[in-house]
Amino acid sequence: MSIAPRRPLLALALCVIATGCGDDGLASTGASASTSESTSDGTTGDGATTTTTAAGTASASGTTTPTTTTTAGGATTGATDATTTDATTTDATTSTTTTTSTTSTSDDPTGGVDLHDPDQDGPWTIAEIKGIAKAGDVDVPVDCFYPTGGPEPGPYPVVIVAHGFQLPASQYTSYVKRLATHGYVAVNADYEAGLFNPDHVAYAGQLLAAIDWVAAQGGLAGIADTDAVGLTGHSLGGKISVLGATLDPRVRASITLDPVDSSVMCNQQKCPDVSALLPIDVPLGFVGETLDSMGGFMPCAPAADNFLTFYQGAGAPALAVTVLGANHMSFVDDVDACGINCTLCQPATLDNPTVNALARAYVVAFYGRWLKGIAGYDAYLTGAEAEARYVAKGLATIQAK
């Protein structure tokens, strides 16, 4: 087993203060990181819910104008003067749209609904709006991407995405953009994740405040369905996403990325053991890794608190995907732009773009199954597509119940 590089003293102190080294990193800000994604072609097969293992290792108003449009069928037109879409908001800033690429589709065997490959951008055109959610006296910056046109009308489910401890929310922009192109109102919520005096219950409340912010936006009326919400987060953000799912009935599903259930230097009232709160009556998914379950002075995702402990406590339906060769930081958009934050864990043996693409695809497929109710997405979660793309190639093992 590889030994983690020696942590600088300051970084080590941060790990101890945070919720274990699963929530490691230093405070950083900046623009959205560039992403690299891989795609796979193919059609869906029959869904399955059995366990599969790999055979081997390995306040403002304005308009938004798309620079490119995508037809309802998914073909990109390339027009630079697309029709303007109004987006009137409250306490928010609107910017230009991001667009989509062609997707492959096949019929859902249970309802005749077209499936859009979760490993590619979907057929919806999208726009972006930024603002501030209020959680008591705490301001929570939010960055929202939402559909402006596509094959099916709204309202669309809402997904809130929570960053890892002291990691910039911009490192998860690819997730919210991908979700929006598949017909979701997707929000990066930059909750506090304070370095001192952590309060995971308060952080979960800040994620839930992002749902209230969406509901208050006049420009999202008829677009956002805030009674069908998913919570997704990485590391500490994963823990508080599951915690949020225990607190708010609007949350109908949650899939998280290498969540860590640690609560270092924090009492059980503020930082409860969330896996001990399970099961709950909400479908749960976990995409994680075990490379960082041990080794080094303080593992980044210790085995006693890692994603598998959440899965063990979860009731059916639940999903656990172990990404072979990923480390704890492999799920961010661009590990090279992560700085010291992403140097403190075991060295990954699987490249960042591959892990990031797999995780994005699972997030989209999971919400397609459990927020949109399209059973055909089982093929991408546990069935033929998942088997061919990830298990047969030795990239992942899959458990489901």
Beta strands, then each sheet from edge to edge (+ up, - down):
strand 1: 61-64
strand 2: 85-88
strand 3: 92-95
strand 4: 105-107
strand 5: 114-116
strand 6: 125-135
strand 7: 138-149
strand 8: 156-162
strand 9: 185-189
strand 10: 224-233
strand 11: 251-257
strand 12: 284-288
strand 13: 318-323
strand 14: 396-400
sheet 1: 1+ 2-
sheet 2: 3+ 6- 7+ 9- 8- 10- 11- 12- 13- 14+
sheet 3: 4+ 5-
end
